[in-house]
Amino acid sequence: MTVKPTLIVMAAGMGSRFGGNKQIAPVDPEGHIIIDFSVYDALLAGFDRVVCVIKPQMEADFRRAIGDRLAKKARVDYAWQTLDALPEGFTVPEGRVKPWGTGHAVLCALEQVEGPFAVINADDFYGRGAFEAAGRFLAEAGDANEHAMVGYRIENTLTENGSVSRGVCAARDGYLTDITERTRIEPRQGGAAYTEDGGTSWTFVPAGTPVSMNLWAFRDGAREAFTRLFRDFLEKDVPANPVKAEFYLPNVPKALINEGKGRVRLLDTRERWYGMTYREDAEKVGAAIADMKARGLYPKKLWE
């Protein structure tokens, strides 16, 4: 029997945001938040289970805010991301309070995941086409060491309210060859531009350039890679920066590519990303949701 893919939702970073913060602010009059739409789209795309990565202290609030709604239509489980969730032989460095990063969040969820899986951020709106692309890929029979990333066109991922961080991708023959994090990207006519010197100089990025929004699709071969690379991170990176070093999710597929131990297919989507990076973005997100409902893409109430 074919195992349907699981959706991992990285939500541990929302722990301090409950209580009216923008990331869990409703985006429509019915009280839905962005995770509602992501899970709704994922279920239509063939996913049948959700694992939410959260902090232990936020579980009750998370269930009330979103988890109990999702559980009406899908199996919903929870994985706790904590500082002491470490392999045997490692301990939390003195003074460390910062989470270990998005790659660690995925590793915390994998104990509860069977078969292929996709990973998303909790507070990004990805669009149905993105989940359909990931779902089709994971439904295919393929090499356990071939994975995929849904690549957005850079012009579809920007906000006019300020700069954003994006993983700018390079590809060849439909496969990812590199991904470089650019921490300050702004829209420009015909594309975007990034700066690495505080705005003194800018590098143009043309429209159509693929960027990562952290929507990844992994087959079984990724499990060993997450485990191995996290140990490497603890052994090599943490001693040099014990308080702030982070194990980022894109480090795993990037390492597999560089080592020649895996390939990452680049799945193109024309979907537009929506998120609330800035408080001013909320109105635009709400208007986009209202328009999609008016066009029949979503029912007025998702879970009834």
Secondary structure by P-SEA (a helix, b strand, c coil): ccccbbbbbbcccccccccccccccccccccccaaaaaaaaaaaacccbbbbbccccaaaaaaaacccccccccbbbbbbbccccccccccccccccccccaaaaaaaacccccccbbbbbccccccaaaaaaaaaaaaccccccbbbbbcccccccccccbbbbbbccccccccccbbbbbcbbbbcccccccccccccbbbbbcccbbbbcccccccccaaaaaaaaaaaaaaccccccccccccccaaaaaaaaaaccbbbbbbbbcbbbbbcccccaaaaaaaaaaaaaaaccccccccc
